[in-house]
Amino acid sequence: MEEFDKEQKSVERCHIVAVPFPGRGLINPMMNFCKHLAFKLGDNVKITFVVTEEWLGILQSTPIPPQIHLRSTPDVIPSEFVRSSMLDFETFTAIVVAEMEAPFEHVLNTSEPTTVIIADFSLIWALSIGNRRNIPVVSFWTASSFMFSVLYHVDLLTKNGHSLAHVSDCCDEVIDYIPGVSPTRLADMPLLPGGNDPKSNPELVSFTMLDKVQCLLIATFYELEPQVTSNLKTTFPFPTYSIGPSISNITTSDDQHYHIHGKTIESSNTKYVSNKEHYYLEWLDSQPISSVLYIAFGSTVSISGEQMKEILAGLCEDGIRYLLVSRDGQLTSSLPGDGDGGSDDDEIGKSSRTLVVPWCDQLKVLCHSSVGGFWTHCGWNSIMESIYAGVPMLTFPIHYDQIPNRKLIVDDLKVGMKVTEEFGTKALVKRDEVKKIVKKFMNINGESEDDNNEAKEMRRRSSELKDVCRIALAKGGSSDTNLDGFIKDILHFHG
């Protein structure tokens, strides 16, 4: 995305207060979007980015443009590092909604006048605060247009006798009445444990407050979901912009920005130069091109120990090369080794063919030439990064929007395969099944790519979709154009 027109320098500086939902998978896309704005607007903008004290400590160690200023609220919610094992997402959301309004309003009271608030869609108190203070509020939706449309039209599901709490009970029933959404099996709809009632689902309450929204930002790109995105644009009285993918590696550095967005495109043979912080990239440098399966299940999803043991056994039986992210570091005893493990404290388990790490820069890994596939839980951020990198996906959804995201990847875009038809904890995938699907997915069955037409076509489509994604982000592309339109709206708010 190119820098905004220099003629806008005459406009008085905007002060944007951005408040993400306090979870890594939701903070990152909003921070990345704010970096886009900072790059576009330069000195025309100041962005106050509001997080908890815990997240302030995390973010202070990451590069942030000078236009973005971090402010913190007290830690009135459970810690990021324990909540996934203690609370389900619905309970955590309810706590965030109940506890963070007053601390956020204190930030506004102690800051310079605010031009606009950009708030995660689920933070309904931001809408109330903006309405009281006459500050425009922009809602930031970090999932797909499909997901937004389904939840917005949840009343239609109720009228037709369908519940999102029981999406697998009538698996072959087809939902064909949601505006903008192509016919979809009920089994491929999002899973909400509380069903269709906003009283049981904090995620649905925000849809009852859309009359207080001045603008909606969606972290998708138009070409990925043209039908449903176009329908949303015509549904609401406020502007709706698809501005994704809201990915990382966007900084105020012109060189890095242009490298990511098309001024310099890496070839299929590119290998990143490693440094002490990215030892896993050095390991990838030692692997053959497109030979490594990258495995990560997001920032909050947990896989059972039994299932992980089966996955590892299936991968290791045939010596499949993989890079696995294990957040809790509990896998060391399950890992096979060949006696050449490294001494770096960050390396949980390492061999010449396998590496397990507690964390990595996912986009850098996916863009590395040695990575040939991504075993993913189908979180939206991961999908966007994989599409951007042109890496096909092996899908293993657990809950919520990950289920329709799998359909998008496998059935609609045809850039991935399913590990199993089931999802979540419904079925344990045994090691023989893991071995079989991974060998097919990575095309290591001894077949030529000409014989394995499914794998060949999947990789071809992934490469084509990568180009479409990067064009959307480049100057004049759909997401770049939408960002310019959004900027004009911000300036109009200020004027």
C-alpha positions as CSV (number, residue, x, y, z in Angstrom):
1,M,0.0,0.0,0.0
2,E,1.4,3.3,-1.1
3,E,1.7,6.5,1.0
4,F,-1.3,8.8,1.0
5,D,-1.4,11.8,-1.3
6,K,0.9,14.5,0.0
7,E,-1.8,17.1,-0.7
8,Q,-3.5,15.8,2.5
9,K,-0.7,17.5,4.5
10,S,-2.8,20.6,4.8
11,V,-5.4,18.7,6.9
12,E,-5.2,19.0,10.7
13,R,-3.7,15.9,12.3
14,C,-6.2,13.2,13.2
15,H,-6.0,11.5,16.6
16,I,-7.2,7.9,16.4
17,V,-7.8,5.9,19.5
18,A,-7.6,2.2,18.7
19,V,-8.7,-0.5,21.1
20,P,-8.4,-4.2,20.1
21,F,-9.9,-7.2,21.9
22,P,-7.2,-8.3,24.3
23,G,-6.0,-11.5,22.7
24,R,-3.1,-12.0,20.4
25,G,-5.2,-13.2,17.4
26,L,-7.2,-10.0,17.6
27,I,-4.6,-7.5,18.7
28,N,-2.2,-8.3,15.8
29,P,-4.6,-7.5,12.9
30,M,-5.6,-4.2,14.5
31,M,-2.0,-3.2,15.2
32,N,-1.1,-4.2,11.6
33,F,-3.9,-2.0,10.3
34,C,-2.7,0.9,12.4
35,K,0.7,0.5,10.9
36,H,-0.8,0.7,7.4
37,L,-2.5,4.0,8.5
38,A,0.7,5.3,9.9
39,F,2.6,4.6,6.7
40,K,-0.2,6.2,4.6
41,L,-0.7,9.3,6.7
42,G,2.7,10.0,8.2
43,D,2.6,13.1,10.4
44,N,-1.1,13.6,9.7
45,V,-2.0,11.1,12.3
46,K,-1.5,10.1,15.9
47,I,-2.7,6.7,16.9
48,T,-3.2,5.9,20.6
49,F,-3.3,2.1,20.9
50,V,-4.9,0.9,24.1
51,V,-4.1,-2.4,25.6
52,T,-3.8,-3.9,29.1
53,E,-0.7,-3.6,31.2
54,E,0.2,-7.2,30.4
55,W,-0.1,-6.5,26.6
56,L,1.8,-3.3,27.0
57,G,4.8,-5.3,28.2
58,I,4.5,-7.6,25.3
59,L,4.1,-4.9,22.6
60,Q,6.9,-2.7,23.9
61,S,9.5,-5.2,22.6
62,T,8.1,-5.0,19.0
63,P,8.9,-2.3,16.4
64,I,6.2,0.3,16.3
65,P,6.0,3.4,14.0
66,P,6.5,6.7,15.9
67,Q,2.9,7.7,15.0
68,I,1.6,4.9,17.2
69,H,1.6,5.5,21.0
70,L,0.8,2.7,23.4
71,R,-1.4,3.4,26.4
72,S,-2.4,0.8,29.0
73,T,-5.4,0.0,31.2
74,P,-5.1,-2.0,34.4
75,D,-5.1,-5.8,34.2
76,V,-8.7,-6.3,35.1
77,I,-9.1,-9.4,33.0
78,P,-7.4,-12.9,33.2
79,S,-3.9,-13.2,31.9
80,E,-3.3,-14.1,28.2
81,F,-1.0,-16.9,29.3
82,V,-3.5,-18.8,31.4
83,R,-7.0,-17.9,30.1
84,S,-7.0,-20.4,27.2
85,S,-6.7,-23.2,29.8
86,M,-9.0,-21.7,32.3
87,L,-11.9,-20.0,30.4
88,D,-13.8,-20.6,27.2
89,F,-13.9,-17.7,24.8
90,E,-17.5,-16.8,25.6
91,T,-16.8,-16.4,29.3
92,F,-13.6,-14.4,28.6
93,T,-15.5,-12.1,26.2
94,A,-18.2,-11.5,28.8
95,I,-15.4,-10.5,31.3
96,V,-13.8,-8.1,28.8
97,V,-17.2,-6.5,28.1
98,A,-18.0,-6.1,31.8
99,E,-14.6,-4.9,33.1
100,M,-12.8,-2.8,30.5
101,E,-15.2,0.1,29.8
102,A,-14.3,2.3,32.7
103,P,-10.5,1.8,32.2
104,F,-10.9,2.7,28.5
105,E,-12.9,5.8,29.3
106,H,-10.2,6.9,31.7
107,V,-7.7,6.8,28.8
108,L,-10.0,9.0,26.8
109,N,-10.3,11.4,29.7
110,T,-6.5,11.7,30.0
111,S,-5.7,12.0,26.3
112,E,-5.9,14.8,23.7
113,P,-9.3,15.2,21.9
114,T,-10.1,12.1,19.9
115,T,-11.1,12.3,16.2
116,V,-12.3,8.7,15.9
117,I,-12.3,5.5,17.9
118,I,-11.4,2.2,16.1
119,A,-12.7,-0.7,18.3
120,D,-12.9,-4.4,17.9
121,F,-16.4,-5.3,16.9
122,S,-17.1,-7.2,20.1
123,L,-16.3,-4.2,22.4
124,I,-19.8,-2.8,22.6
125,W,-18.9,-0.3,25.3
126,A,-16.8,1.6,22.8
127,L,-20.0,2.3,20.8
128,S,-21.7,3.5,23.9
129,I,-18.8,5.7,24.9
130,G,-18.5,7.2,21.4
131,N,-22.2,7.9,21.3
132,R,-22.1,9.7,24.6
133,R,-19.0,11.8,23.6
134,N,-20.1,12.4,20.0
135,I,-17.0,10.6,18.8
136,P,-17.4,8.5,15.6
137,V,-16.8,4.8,16.2
138,V,-15.3,2.5,13.6
139,S,-15.9,-1.3,14.2
140,F,-13.1,-3.6,13.2
141,W,-14.1,-7.1,12.3
142,T,-11.2,-9.6,12.3
143,A,-12.9,-12.5,10.6
144,S,-14.4,-13.2,7.2
145,S,-17.3,-11.4,5.4
146,F,-19.1,-14.8,5.4
147,M,-18.9,-15.0,9.2
148,F,-20.2,-11.5,9.6
149,S,-23.1,-12.0,7.3
150,V,-24.1,-15.3,9.0
151,L,-24.1,-13.8,12.5
152,Y,-25.9,-10.6,11.3
153,H,-28.7,-12.8,9.8
154,V,-28.9,-15.2,12.7
155,D,-32.6,-14.4,13.1
156,L,-33.1,-16.0,9.7
157,L,-31.5,-19.2,11.0
158,T,-33.9,-19.1,14.0
159,K,-37.0,-18.6,11.8
160,N,-36.0,-21.6,9.7
161,G,-35.4,-23.8,12.7
162,H,-31.6,-23.9,12.5
163,S,-29.3,-23.4,15.4
164,L,-25.6,-22.7,15.3
165,A,-25.3,-24.7,18.5
166,H,-26.1,-27.9,16.6
167,V,-24.4,-27.5,13.2
168,S,-23.6,-31.2,12.9
169,D,-27.0,-32.6,13.9
170,C,-28.4,-32.1,10.4
171,C,-25.1,-32.1,8.5
172,D,-26.6,-32.4,5.0
173,E,-29.2,-29.7,5.3
174,V,-28.3,-26.7,3.1
175,I,-28.7,-23.1,4.2
176,D,-29.7,-21.1,1.1
177,Y,-31.5,-18.1,2.5
178,I,-28.8,-15.8,3.9
179,P,-28.3,-12.8,1.7
180,G,-25.0,-12.8,-0.1
181,V,-24.0,-16.2,1.1
182,S,-23.9,-19.1,-1.4
183,P,-25.8,-22.3,-0.4
184,T,-23.9,-23.8,2.5
185,R,-24.4,-27.1,4.5
186,L,-25.4,-26.6,8.1
187,A,-22.4,-28.7,9.0
188,D,-20.1,-26.0,7.5
189,M,-21.7,-23.2,9.5
190,P,-19.9,-21.6,12.5
191,L,-20.3,-23.4,15.8
192,L,-21.6,-21.2,18.7
193,P,-22.2,-23.2,21.9
194,G,-24.8,-20.7,23.0
195,G,-26.8,-21.1,19.8
196,N,-28.6,-18.1,18.2
197,D,-29.6,-16.2,21.2
198,P,-27.6,-13.0,22.0
199,K,-28.3,-13.5,25.7
200,S,-26.2,-16.7,25.5
201,N,-23.6,-15.4,23.1
202,P,-21.6,-12.2,23.8
203,E,-20.4,-12.3,20.2
204,L,-24.0,-11.7,18.9
205,V,-24.8,-8.7,21.2
206,S,-22.7,-6.3,19.0
207,F,-24.9,-7.0,16.0
208,T,-27.8,-5.4,18.0
209,M,-25.9,-2.2,18.2
210,L,-25.0,-1.6,14.6
211,D,-27.1,1.6,14.5
212,K,-24.3,3.3,16.6
213,V,-21.5,2.3,14.1
214,Q,-20.1,5.0,11.6
215,C,-18.0,2.6,9.6
216,L,-17.1,-1.1,9.4
217,L,-13.7,-2.5,8.5
218,I,-13.4,-6.2,7.5
219,A,-10.0,-8.0,7.5
220,T,-10.6,-9.7,4.2
221,F,-10.0,-8.7,0.6
222,Y,-12.7,-8.3,-1.9
223,E,-11.5,-10.8,-4.5
224,L,-11.5,-13.6,-1.8
225,E,-15.2,-13.1,-0.9
226,P,-16.7,-10.9,-3.7
227,Q,-20.4,-11.9,-3.4
228,V,-20.9,-11.6,0.3
229,T,-18.6,-8.6,0.7
230,S,-20.6,-6.7,-2.0
231,N,-23.8,-7.6,-0.3
232,L,-22.6,-6.2,3.0
233,K,-21.6,-3.0,1.4
234,T,-25.2,-2.4,0.2
235,T,-26.8,-3.7,3.4
236,F,-25.8,-0.9,5.9
237,P,-26.2,2.9,5.8
238,F,-22.5,3.3,6.9
239,P,-19.5,2.6,4.7
240,T,-18.1,-0.9,4.8
241,Y,-14.5,-1.5,3.7
242,S,-12.6,-4.8,3.1
243,I,-9.0,-3.8,3.9
244,G,-7.3,-7.2,4.4
245,P,-5.2,-9.1,4.8
246,S,-4.2,-7.2,7.9
247,I,-0.9,-9.0,8.1
248,S,2.4,-8.4,9.9
249,N,5.7,-7.3,8.6
250,I,4.3,-3.9,7.7
251,T,6.5,-1.2,9.1
252,T,7.3,2.5,8.5
253,S,10.4,1.3,6.7
254,D,9.9,2.0,3.0
255,D,12.3,-0.7,1.9
256,Q,10.5,-3.4,3.9
257,H,7.1,-2.1,3.0
258,Y,7.9,-2.1,-0.7
259,H,9.4,-5.5,-0.4
260,I,6.2,-6.9,1.0
261,H,3.9,-5.1,-1.3
262,G,5.3,-5.7,-4.7
263,K,8.3,-3.4,-5.3
264,T,10.5,-6.4,-4.7
265,I,8.9,-9.9,-4.9
266,E,11.0,-12.8,-3.7
267,S,11.5,-15.7,-6.1
268,S,10.5,-19.3,-5.2
269,N,14.2,-19.9,-4.3
270,T,14.4,-17.1,-1.7
271,K,15.8,-18.1,1.7
272,Y,15.8,-15.5,4.5
273,V,19.0,-14.6,6.2
274,S,18.8,-15.8,9.7
275,N,19.8,-14.0,12.9
276,K,19.9,-15.0,16.6
277,E,16.3,-14.1,17.0
278,H,15.1,-16.3,14.1
279,Y,17.2,-19.5,14.5
280,Y,14.2,-21.4,13.0
281,L,14.8,-19.6,9.7
282,E,18.4,-20.9,9.7
283,W,17.0,-24.4,10.2
284,L,14.6,-23.9,7.3
285,D,17.5,-22.7,5.2
286,S,19.0,-26.2,5.5
287,Q,15.9,-27.9,4.2
288,P,15.0,-28.7,0.6
289,I,12.6,-26.4,-1.2
290,S,8.9,-27.0,-0.4
291,S,9.7,-30.0,1.8
292,V,8.7,-28.8,5.2
293,L,5.2,-29.0,6.7
294,Y,4.6,-26.1,9.1
295,I,2.2,-27.0,11.9
296,A,0.6,-24.4,14.2
297,F,-2.7,-24.2,15.9
298,G,-3.0,-20.5,16.8
299,S,-2.6,-18.5,19.9
300,T,-5.4,-20.0,22.0
301,V,-6.5,-23.3,20.5
302,S,-5.3,-26.4,22.5
303,I,-4.9,-29.9,21.0
304,S,-5.2,-32.8,23.4
305,G,-2.1,-34.6,24.4
306,E,-3.4,-37.8,22.9
307,Q,-4.2,-36.2,19.6
308,M,-0.8,-34.5,19.5
309,K,0.9,-37.8,20.2
310,E,-0.9,-39.4,17.2
311,I,0.1,-36.4,15.0
312,L,3.7,-36.7,15.9
313,A,3.8,-40.4,15.5
314,G,2.2,-40.2,12.1
315,L,4.6,-37.5,10.9
316,C,7.7,-39.4,12.2
317,E,6.9,-42.8,10.8
318,D,7.9,-41.8,7.3
319,G,10.4,-39.1,8.3
320,I,8.2,-36.2,7.2
321,R,10.0,-32.8,7.7
322,Y,8.1,-30.5,9.9
323,L,8.3,-27.3,11.9
324,L,5.9,-27.4,14.8
325,V,4.9,-24.5,17.1
326,S,4.2,-25.8,20.7
327,R,3.1,-22.9,22.9
328,D,3.4,-24.8,26.2
329,G,6.6,-26.6,25.5
330,Q,5.3,-29.9,26.7
331,L,6.2,-32.0,23.7
332,T,9.9,-32.7,24.3
333,S,9.4,-36.2,25.5
334,S,7.3,-37.1,22.5
335,L,9.8,-35.9,20.0
336,P,12.1,-38.3,18.1
337,G,15.7,-37.0,17.7
338,D,18.8,-38.0,15.9
339,G,21.3,-36.8,18.4
340,D,22.0,-33.4,16.8
341,G,19.7,-31.2,18.9
342,G,20.8,-27.6,19.3
343,S,21.6,-25.9,22.5
344,D,19.5,-22.8,22.0
345,D,17.1,-22.4,24.9
346,D,14.3,-21.5,22.5
347,E,14.5,-24.8,20.6
348,I,12.2,-27.3,22.3
349,G,13.1,-30.2,20.1
350,K,15.3,-30.3,17.1
351,S,16.7,-32.8,14.6
352,S,17.9,-32.6,11.0
353,R,14.4,-33.1,9.8
354,T,12.2,-31.7,12.5
355,L,12.1,-28.6,14.7
356,V,9.7,-27.7,17.5
357,V,9.6,-24.1,18.8
358,P,7.5,-22.2,21.4
359,W,6.9,-19.3,19.0
360,C,7.9,-18.1,15.5
361,D,7.2,-15.2,13.1
362,Q,4.6,-17.1,11.2
363,L,4.5,-14.9,8.1
364,K,8.3,-15.2,7.7
365,V,8.1,-19.0,8.0
366,L,5.2,-19.3,5.5
367,C,7.1,-17.1,3.0
368,H,10.2,-19.3,3.3
369,S,10.9,-21.4,0.2
370,S,11.4,-24.6,2.2
371,V,7.8,-24.6,3.5
372,G,5.5,-26.6,1.3
373,G,2.4,-26.8,3.4
374,F,0.6,-25.5,6.5
375,W,-1.3,-27.7,8.9
376,T,-3.6,-25.1,10.5
377,H,-6.6,-24.8,12.8
378,C,-8.1,-22.5,10.2
379,G,-8.0,-19.3,12.2
380,W,-8.6,-16.3,10.0
381,N,-5.2,-14.6,10.6
382,S,-3.5,-17.9,9.7
383,I,-5.5,-18.3,6.5
384,M,-4.7,-14.7,5.4
385,E,-1.0,-15.2,6.0
386,S,-1.0,-18.6,4.2
387,I,-2.9,-17.1,1.2
388,Y,-0.4,-14.2,1.1
389,A,2.5,-16.6,1.1
390,G,0.9,-18.9,-1.5
391,V,1.1,-22.0,0.8
392,P,-1.6,-24.7,0.6
393,M,-3.3,-25.7,3.8
394,L,-4.1,-28.9,5.6
395,T,-7.2,-28.0,7.6
396,F,-7.9,-29.1,11.2
397,P,-10.6,-26.8,12.6
398,I,-11.7,-26.9,16.2
399,H,-14.6,-24.5,16.7
400,Y,-16.4,-21.2,15.9
401,D,-15.5,-19.6,12.5
402,Q,-12.8,-22.2,11.8
403,I,-15.4,-24.6,10.5
404,P,-16.7,-22.4,7.6
405,N,-13.1,-21.2,7.1
406,R,-12.3,-24.9,6.2
407,K,-15.0,-24.9,3.7
408,L,-13.6,-21.8,2.1
409,I,-10.2,-23.3,1.9
410,V,-11.0,-26.8,0.7
411,D,-14.3,-26.5,-1.2
412,D,-14.5,-23.0,-2.5
413,L,-10.9,-21.9,-3.1
414,K,-9.5,-25.4,-3.5
415,V,-6.2,-24.5,-1.9
416,G,-6.2,-27.1,0.8
417,M,-7.2,-30.6,2.1
418,K,-9.1,-31.9,5.1
419,V,-7.3,-33.9,7.8
420,T,-10.7,-35.4,8.6
421,E,-14.4,-34.6,8.1
422,E,-14.9,-34.1,11.8
423,F,-13.7,-31.1,13.8
424,G,-12.8,-30.3,17.4
425,T,-12.7,-33.2,19.8
426,K,-15.3,-35.3,18.0
427,A,-12.9,-37.8,16.6
428,L,-9.3,-38.8,17.4
429,V,-7.3,-38.9,14.2
430,K,-5.0,-41.9,14.4
431,R,-1.3,-41.9,13.3
432,D,-2.0,-44.0,10.2
433,E,-4.6,-41.5,9.0
434,V,-2.2,-38.7,9.7
435,K,0.6,-40.3,7.7
436,K,-1.7,-41.0,4.8
437,I,-3.2,-37.5,4.4
438,V,0.2,-35.8,5.0
439,K,1.9,-37.9,2.4
440,K,-0.9,-37.1,-0.1
441,F,-0.9,-33.4,0.9
442,M,2.9,-33.0,0.7
443,N,3.0,-35.2,-2.4
444,I,5.5,-37.6,-1.1
445,N,3.8,-40.8,-2.1
446,G,6.3,-41.5,-4.8
447,E,4.0,-40.1,-7.5
448,S,5.0,-37.4,-9.9
449,E,3.1,-34.2,-9.6
450,D,1.6,-35.0,-13.0
451,D,0.1,-38.2,-11.4
452,N,-1.0,-36.5,-8.2
453,N,-3.3,-34.0,-10.0
454,E,-5.1,-32.9,-6.8
455,A,-1.8,-31.8,-5.2
456,K,-0.6,-30.2,-8.4
457,E,-3.9,-28.3,-8.8
458,M,-3.9,-27.2,-5.2
459,R,-0.4,-25.7,-5.5
460,R,-1.3,-24.0,-8.7
461,R,-4.3,-22.4,-7.3
462,S,-2.4,-21.4,-4.1
463,S,0.1,-19.6,-6.3
464,E,-2.6,-17.8,-8.3
465,L,-4.4,-16.7,-5.1
466,K,-1.2,-15.4,-3.7
467,D,-0.9,-13.1,-6.8
468,V,-4.5,-12.0,-6.4
469,C,-3.9,-11.2,-2.7
470,R,-0.8,-9.2,-3.4
471,I,-2.4,-7.2,-6.2
472,A,-5.2,-6.3,-3.7
473,L,-2.7,-4.8,-1.3
474,A,-0.6,-3.1,-4.0
475,K,-1.2,0.5,-5.1
476,G,-4.6,0.7,-6.8
477,G,-5.6,-2.7,-5.6
478,S,-9.0,-3.3,-3.9
479,S,-7.7,-3.2,-0.3
480,D,-5.4,-0.2,-1.0
481,T,-8.3,1.7,-2.6
482,N,-10.6,0.9,0.3
483,L,-8.0,2.1,2.7
484,D,-7.7,5.4,0.9
485,G,-11.5,5.6,1.0
486,F,-11.5,5.0,4.7
487,I,-8.8,7.6,5.3
488,K,-11.0,10.2,3.5
489,D,-13.8,9.2,5.8
490,I,-11.6,9.9,8.9
491,L,-10.6,13.3,7.5
492,H,-14.2,14.0,6.8
493,F,-15.1,13.1,10.4
494,H,-12.4,15.5,11.6
495,G,-13.6,18.3,9.4
